Amino acid sequence: MSRKKKMTPAQKAAARWDEADAVAPEDAADTAVRKPDQAPPSFSTKNVLVAAAGIVLVAVAGYFSMGGMAG
């Protein structure tokens, strides 16, 4: 028995546009580009705190890993 392979999102989109009654977009490259009137992504407090914690963790690990070279 063979198992059916899952389609990638790009293959699914291509299959949708292959239908006879579907309306194709003007340019496929434009669909992935952010629209001019769309706001850029905003930073949430959680994401900022996670990023800051990651930076601190890397800095502390770097400090202690260099400890043997200082003396």
N, C-alpha and C positions, 0 to 999 in steps of 0.2 A: 504494500500500500504506500502511496506517495502522499505526503502532506502538502497542502496548499501553502505557498509562500505568502507572507503578509506583504501588502503593498506599502511603499513609502508614501509620505504625504505628497511628494511631487508626482508620483505615479497616480495617486488618487485624483489630484487636481487635473492631470492630463486626461484621465479617463472621463472626468466630468465634462471637459471641453470637447471631447470626441463625440458626445451625443449629438444627434442630428438637430434637435431643437434648442441646443444651448447657444448662448450668445458669448462669443469669445471676447476676452479683454483686448483693448487696443494694443497694449504692449506687455508681454509677460514680465519684462524687467521692471516695469513701473509698479507692479503689484507688490513687490518686496520693498520698494522705496517709500520712505515716510512722506506723507502728504505735507505740503507747506503749511496748511492751517492746523496741523496736528501738533499739540504741545509735546515737548521732550519729556522723557520719563522723569518723574519726581522721586527724590530720595525719601524713603520712609525712615522713621526714627530707628526701627529695628535693623534695617539694612546698614545704617550708619554705625550703630553700636556693634554689629557683627563685624564690620570692616575694621573698626578701631580695635576691637579685641583681637582680631587676626594680626594686625600690625604689631600690637603689643606682644603677642605671643611669639612672633618671629623675632622681634627685637630682643626679648628676654632669652630665647634660645640661642641667638647669635652671641649675646653677651657671655653666656655661660660656656658656649663652645669655644670661645676665644680665650677663656680664663687661663688655660695652660700656656698660652703663648706670651702672656703679659709678664711673667716673672722669670 
